[in-house]
Amino acid sequence: MLKRRLLQRMIEEIEKGFKLDDKVKNAIMSVDRELFVPSVFKHLAYQLDALPLSDNQWISSPLTVAKMTQYLEMDGVDSVLEIGCGSGYQAAVLSKMCRRVFTIERINDLLREAKNRFSQLEIQNVFTRFDDGQLGWRDYAPFERILFSATAQKIPDIIFEQLTEGGILVAPVQEGSMQILTRFYKINGKITSEAIEQCLFVPVIDGRQS
């Protein structure tokens, strides 16, 4: 009951600045963020703070995860590709809203920890890959939704190729000195985009880190 009250309070804090759809709210309520943060930060797990992980990575603020999830427009979606698994928290939230989540992480230690969390929570519809996320996951493409959990200078063409017709891609994109959360649409084979808001994410990095 205490965990549920803490999660409910977290939702209330999120909604002070961002109104959540019921399905997004339920997904966030069903994932205990405390399990995804380093033990030294457990006391901050239900606050709206991004928290540091190993290898100079971060677990996003619950507000950011809520926004990214809602901007994906998940109603009726079957499969999502996430680029940048990190702690696994975003993928766990998405797993409550669709049949399959495919998530790629370039840092092997982070991925190993995320997989352990998925196993502990008995989340069986998240599929992981150790690779450079900028290559996507062609074996399971196309995806109805694609999410970048790191800032890209430019979305690679190979990723847009793996987005299904009518699909949506949400990503932080570097624009000069600013990062802009951007939503892309694929309609009749063409990509259009809309800028949503400023944001702050770690950058996309080439290659893999064993």
C-alpha positions as YAML, in Angstrom:
chain: A
units: angstrom
residues:
- id: 1
  name: MET
  ca: [0.00, 0.00, 0.00]
- id: 2
  name: LEU
  ca: [2.86, 2.39, 0.77]
- id: 3
  name: LYS
  ca: [4.37, 1.87, -2.70]
- id: 4
  name: ARG
  ca: [0.99, 2.56, -4.30]
- id: 5
  name: ARG
  ca: [0.61, 5.79, -2.31]
- id: 6
  name: LEU
  ca: [4.09, 6.87, -3.36]
- id: 7
  name: LEU
  ca: [3.33, 6.12, -7.01]
- id: 8
  name: GLN
  ca: [0.02, 7.96, -6.74]
- id: 9
  name: ARG
  ca: [1.79, 10.98, -5.28]
- id: 10
  name: MET
  ca: [4.29, 10.82, -8.16]
- id: 11
  name: ILE
  ca: [1.41, 10.81, -10.65]
- id: 12
  name: GLU
  ca: [-0.11, 13.83, -8.91]
- id: 13
  name: GLU
  ca: [3.20, 15.69, -9.20]
- id: 14
  name: ILE
  ca: [3.44, 14.83, -12.91]
- id: 15
  name: GLU
  ca: [-0.09, 16.08, -13.51]
- id: 16
  name: LYS
  ca: [0.65, 19.46, -11.97]
- id: 17
  name: GLY
  ca: [2.37, 20.27, -15.25]
- id: 18
  name: PHE
  ca: [1.23, 17.61, -17.71]
- id: 19
  name: LYS
  ca: [-2.20, 15.99, -17.94]
- id: 20
  name: LEU
  ca: [-1.91, 12.24, -18.45]
- id: 21
  name: ASP
  ca: [-4.14, 9.97, -20.50]
- id: 22
  name: ASP
  ca: [-5.66, 7.26, -18.34]
- id: 23
  name: LYS
  ca: [-3.75, 4.48, -20.13]
- id: 24
  name: VAL
  ca: [-0.42, 6.24, -19.63]
- id: 25
  name: LYS
  ca: [-1.28, 6.89, -15.99]
- id: 26
  name: ASN
  ca: [-2.13, 3.23, -15.44]
- id: 27
  name: ALA
  ca: [1.10, 2.10, -17.11]
- id: 28
  name: ILE
  ca: [3.22, 4.33, -14.89]
- id: 29
  name: MET
  ca: [1.31, 3.22, -11.80]
- id: 30
  name: SER
  ca: [2.02, -0.41, -12.65]
- id: 31
  name: VAL
  ca: [5.84, -0.05, -12.76]
- id: 32
  name: ASP
  ca: [7.71, 0.52, -9.50]
- id: 33
  name: ARG
  ca: [10.39, 3.07, -10.39]
- id: 34
  name: GLU
  ca: [12.33, 2.24, -7.22]
- id: 35
  name: LEU
  ca: [13.47, -1.02, -8.81]
- id: 36
  name: PHE
  ca: [15.16, 0.89, -11.65]
- id: 37
  name: VAL
  ca: [17.22, 3.43, -9.72]
- id: 38
  name: PRO
  ca: [20.60, 2.77, -8.03]
- id: 39
  name: SER
  ca: [20.23, 1.75, -4.37]
- id: 40
  name: VAL
  ca: [21.86, 4.95, -3.16]
- id: 41
  name: PHE
  ca: [19.01, 6.94, -4.72]
- id: 42
  name: LYS
  ca: [16.08, 4.79, -3.57]
- id: 43
  name: HIS
  ca: [14.81, 7.65, -1.38]
- id: 44
  name: LEU
  ca: [14.43, 9.78, -4.54]
- id: 45
  name: ALA
  ca: [12.74, 7.13, -6.70]
- id: 46
  name: TYR
  ca: [9.27, 8.71, -6.59]
- id: 47
  name: GLN
  ca: [10.36, 12.30, -7.08]
- id: 48
  name: LEU
  ca: [10.43, 13.97, -10.49]
- id: 49
  name: ASP
  ca: [14.21, 13.88, -10.78]
- id: 50
  name: ALA
  ca: [16.44, 12.32, -13.42]
- id: 51
  name: LEU
  ca: [18.96, 10.19, -11.54]
- id: 52
  name: PRO
  ca: [22.50, 9.09, -12.48]
- id: 53
  name: LEU
  ca: [23.30, 5.55, -13.49]
- id: 54
  name: SER
  ca: [26.69, 4.01, -14.22]
- id: 55
  name: ASP
  ca: [28.72, 4.92, -17.35]
- id: 56
  name: ASN
  ca: [27.55, 8.56, -17.29]
- id: 57
  name: GLN
  ca: [23.99, 7.56, -18.12]
- id: 58
  name: TRP
  ca: [20.74, 8.67, -16.47]
- id: 59
  name: ILE
  ca: [17.30, 7.33, -15.69]
- id: 60
  name: SER
  ca: [14.88, 9.93, -17.00]
- id: 61
  name: SER
  ca: [12.50, 11.87, -14.80]
- id: 62
  name: PRO
  ca: [9.08, 10.21, -14.44]
- id: 63
  name: LEU
  ca: [7.68, 13.37, -16.03]
- id: 64
  name: THR
  ca: [9.88, 12.85, -19.09]
- id: 65
  name: VAL
  ca: [8.92, 9.17, -19.35]
- id: 66
  name: ALA
  ca: [5.24, 10.11, -19.08]
- id: 67
  name: LYS
  ca: [5.59, 12.72, -21.82]
- id: 68
  name: MET
  ca: [7.55, 10.47, -24.17]
- id: 69
  name: THR
  ca: [5.01, 7.68, -23.70]
- id: 70
  name: GLN
  ca: [2.03, 9.94, -24.30]
- id: 71
  name: TYR
  ca: [3.58, 11.61, -27.35]
- id: 72
  name: LEU
  ca: [3.95, 8.16, -28.95]
- id: 73
  name: GLU
  ca: [0.13, 7.84, -29.10]
- id: 74
  name: MET
  ca: [0.12, 4.20, -28.06]
- id: 75
  name: ASP
  ca: [-3.56, 3.27, -28.53]
- id: 76
  name: GLY
  ca: [-3.81, 0.02, -30.50]
- id: 77
  name: VAL
  ca: [-0.05, -0.26, -31.04]
- id: 78
  name: ASP
  ca: [1.44, -3.75, -31.37]
- id: 79
  name: SER
  ca: [5.21, -3.16, -31.46]
- id: 80
  name: VAL
  ca: [7.61, -0.43, -30.35]
- id: 81
  name: LEU
  ca: [11.35, -0.04, -30.86]
- id: 82
  name: GLU
  ca: [13.26, 1.86, -28.17]
- id: 83
  name: ILE
  ca: [16.77, 3.08, -28.89]
- id: 84
  name: GLY
  ca: [18.61, 3.46, -25.60]
- id: 85
  name: CYS
  ca: [17.34, 1.01, -22.98]
- id: 86
  name: GLY
  ca: [19.31, 2.49, -20.08]
- id: 87
  name: SER
  ca: [17.80, 1.34, -16.78]
- id: 88
  name: GLY
  ca: [14.88, -0.30, -18.59]
- id: 89
  name: TYR
  ca: [12.28, 1.94, -16.93]
- id: 90
  name: GLN
  ca: [10.89, 3.45, -20.13]
- id: 91
  name: ALA
  ca: [10.67, 0.01, -21.78]
- id: 92
  name: ALA
  ca: [8.86, -1.39, -18.74]
- id: 93
  name: VAL
  ca: [6.26, 1.38, -18.93]
- id: 94
  name: LEU
  ca: [5.79, 0.80, -22.65]
- id: 95
  name: SER
  ca: [5.41, -2.94, -22.04]
- id: 96
  name: LYS
  ca: [2.15, -2.22, -20.23]
- id: 97
  name: MET
  ca: [0.70, -0.54, -23.32]
- id: 98
  name: CYS
  ca: [1.53, -2.82, -26.26]
- id: 99
  name: ARG
  ca: [2.19, -6.45, -27.13]
- id: 100
  name: ARG
  ca: [5.95, -6.21, -27.83]
- id: 101
  name: VAL
  ca: [8.73, -3.79, -26.92]
- id: 102
  name: PHE
  ca: [12.12, -4.13, -28.62]
- id: 103
  name: THR
  ca: [14.84, -2.18, -26.84]
- id: 104
  name: ILE
  ca: [18.50, -1.72, -27.80]
- id: 105
  name: GLU
  ca: [21.35, -0.68, -25.52]
- id: 106
  name: ARG
  ca: [24.98, -0.06, -26.51]
- id: 107
  name: ILE
  ca: [26.41, -0.43, -22.96]
- id: 108
  name: ASN
  ca: [26.49, -4.10, -22.02]
- id: 109
  name: ASP
  ca: [26.55, -3.63, -18.24]
- id: 110
  name: LEU
  ca: [23.46, -1.42, -18.34]
- id: 111
  name: LEU
  ca: [21.63, -3.91, -20.53]
- id: 112
  name: ARG
  ca: [22.49, -6.79, -18.22]
- id: 113
  name: GLU
  ca: [21.05, -4.89, -15.25]
- id: 114
  name: ALA
  ca: [17.91, -3.95, -17.19]
- id: 115
  name: LYS
  ca: [17.35, -7.57, -18.21]
- id: 116
  name: ASN
  ca: [17.61, -8.62, -14.57]
- id: 117
  name: ARG
  ca: [14.93, -6.09, -13.66]
- id: 118
  name: PHE
  ca: [12.61, -7.31, -16.41]
- id: 119
  name: SER
  ca: [13.08, -10.86, -15.14]
- id: 120
  name: GLN
  ca: [12.44, -9.83, -11.53]
- id: 121
  name: LEU
  ca: [9.22, -8.09, -12.56]
- id: 122
  name: GLU
  ca: [8.22, -11.03, -14.80]
- id: 123
  name: ILE
  ca: [7.97, -8.73, -17.82]
- id: 124
  name: GLN
  ca: [8.00, -11.14, -20.73]
- id: 125
  name: ASN
  ca: [7.12, -8.89, -23.68]
- id: 126
  name: VAL
  ca: [10.33, -6.81, -23.68]
- id: 127
  name: PHE
  ca: [13.03, -8.07, -26.05]
- id: 128
  name: THR
  ca: [16.57, -6.74, -25.66]
- id: 129
  name: ARG
  ca: [19.57, -6.36, -27.96]
- id: 130
  name: PHE
  ca: [23.15, -5.32, -27.28]
- id: 131
  name: ASP
  ca: [24.07, -3.14, -30.25]
- id: 132
  name: ASP
  ca: [24.41, 0.37, -31.64]
- id: 133
  name: GLY
  ca: [20.79, 1.50, -31.60]
- id: 134
  name: GLN
  ca: [21.30, 3.73, -34.63]
- id: 135
  name: LEU
  ca: [21.19, 0.54, -36.72]
- id: 136
  name: GLY
  ca: [17.73, -0.37, -35.47]
- id: 137
  name: TRP
  ca: [16.55, -3.97, -35.37]
- id: 138
  name: ARG
  ca: [15.74, -4.93, -38.93]
- id: 139
  name: ASP
  ca: [14.77, -8.54, -38.11]
- id: 140
  name: TYR
  ca: [11.59, -7.36, -36.39]
- id: 141
  name: ALA
  ca: [10.84, -4.27, -38.48]
- id: 142
  name: PRO
  ca: [8.70, -2.49, -39.34]
- id: 143
  name: PHE
  ca: [7.70, -0.97, -36.01]
- id: 144
  name: GLU
  ca: [4.57, 1.08, -35.43]
- id: 145
  name: ARG
  ca: [6.37, 3.33, -32.98]
- id: 146
  name: ILE
  ca: [10.05, 4.16, -32.45]
- id: 147
  name: LEU
  ca: [11.42, 6.02, -29.46]
- id: 148
  name: PHE
  ca: [14.89, 7.53, -29.00]
- id: 149
  name: SER
  ca: [15.85, 7.75, -25.33]
- id: 150
  name: ALA
  ca: [18.97, 9.75, -26.24]
- id: 151
  name: THR
  ca: [19.56, 12.88, -28.31]
- id: 152
  name: ALA
  ca: [20.38, 12.42, -31.99]
- id: 153
  name: GLN
  ca: [22.09, 14.93, -34.26]
- id: 154
  name: LYS
  ca: [19.99, 13.43, -37.05]
- id: 155
  name: ILE
  ca: [17.67, 10.43, -37.29]
- id: 156
  name: PRO
  ca: [19.39, 7.86, -39.55]
- id: 157
  name: ASP
  ca: [17.53, 6.91, -42.73]
- id: 158
  name: ILE
  ca: [17.85, 3.25, -41.73]
- id: 159
  name: ILE
  ca: [15.65, 3.98, -38.72]
- id: 160
  name: PHE
  ca: [12.94, 5.71, -40.77]
- id: 161
  name: GLU
  ca: [13.01, 2.70, -43.09]
- id: 162
  name: GLN
  ca: [12.09, 0.53, -40.09]
- id: 163
  name: LEU
  ca: [9.08, 2.69, -39.19]
- id: 164
  name: THR
  ca: [5.83, 1.35, -40.57]
- id: 165
  name: GLU
  ca: [3.58, 3.39, -42.85]
- id: 166
  name: GLY
  ca: [1.47, 5.60, -40.62]
- id: 167
  name: GLY
  ca: [3.97, 5.17, -37.78]
- id: 168
  name: ILE
  ca: [5.27, 7.69, -35.27]
- id: 169
  name: LEU
  ca: [8.84, 8.27, -34.10]
- id: 170
  name: VAL
  ca: [9.61, 10.45, -31.07]
- id: 171
  name: ALA
  ca: [13.15, 11.64, -30.44]
- id: 172
  name: PRO
  ca: [15.18, 14.42, -28.84]
- id: 173
  name: VAL
  ca: [17.03, 16.11, -31.70]
- id: 174
  name: GLN
  ca: [19.97, 18.50, -31.40]
- id: 175
  name: GLU
  ca: [19.15, 21.88, -32.93]
- id: 176
  name: GLY
  ca: [22.12, 24.22, -32.49]
- id: 177
  name: SER
  ca: [22.68, 24.56, -28.75]
- id: 178
  name: MET
  ca: [19.25, 23.19, -27.87]
- id: 179
  name: GLN
  ca: [17.68, 19.74, -27.73]
- id: 180
  name: ILE
  ca: [14.16, 19.67, -29.14]
- id: 181
  name: LEU
  ca: [11.76, 16.82, -28.49]
- id: 182
  name: THR
  ca: [10.42, 16.09, -31.97]
- id: 183
  name: ARG
  ca: [7.64, 13.87, -33.28]
- id: 184
  name: PHE
  ca: [8.01, 12.41, -36.77]
- id: 185
  name: TYR
  ca: [5.24, 10.89, -38.89]
- id: 186
  name: LYS
  ca: [5.59, 8.54, -41.86]
- id: 187
  name: ILE
  ca: [2.77, 9.17, -44.31]
- id: 188
  name: ASN
  ca: [2.76, 7.87, -47.89]
- id: 189
  name: GLY
  ca: [6.41, 6.99, -47.44]
- id: 190
  name: LYS
  ca: [7.36, 10.58, -46.57]
- id: 191
  name: ILE
  ca: [8.58, 11.88, -43.22]
- id: 192
  name: THR
  ca: [7.11, 15.00, -41.65]
- id: 193
  name: SER
  ca: [7.93, 16.37, -38.23]
- id: 194
  name: GLU
  ca: [6.73, 18.68, -35.50]
- id: 195
  name: ALA
  ca: [8.75, 20.25, -32.69]
- id: 196
  name: ILE
  ca: [7.15, 19.69, -29.31]
- id: 197
  name: GLU
  ca: [9.35, 21.20, -26.59]
- id: 198
  name: GLN
  ca: [12.88, 21.66, -25.32]
- id: 199
  name: CYS
  ca: [14.40, 18.74, -23.45]
- id: 200
  name: LEU
  ca: [17.65, 17.37, -22.05]
- id: 201
  name: PHE
  ca: [18.98, 13.86, -22.75]
- id: 202
  name: VAL
  ca: [22.38, 12.20, -22.99]
- id: 203
  name: PRO
  ca: [23.66, 12.09, -26.59]
- id: 204
  name: VAL
  ca: [23.47, 9.13, -28.92]
- id: 205
  name: ILE
  ca: [26.97, 7.58, -29.22]
- id: 206
  name: ASP
  ca: [28.24, 5.36, -32.02]
- id: 207
  name: GLY
  ca: [29.24, 1.75, -31.48]
- id: 208
  name: ARG
  ca: [28.99, -0.66, -28.54]
- id: 209
  name: GLN
  ca: [30.61, -0.69, -25.10]
- id: 210
  name: SER
  ca: [31.27, -4.17, -23.71]
...
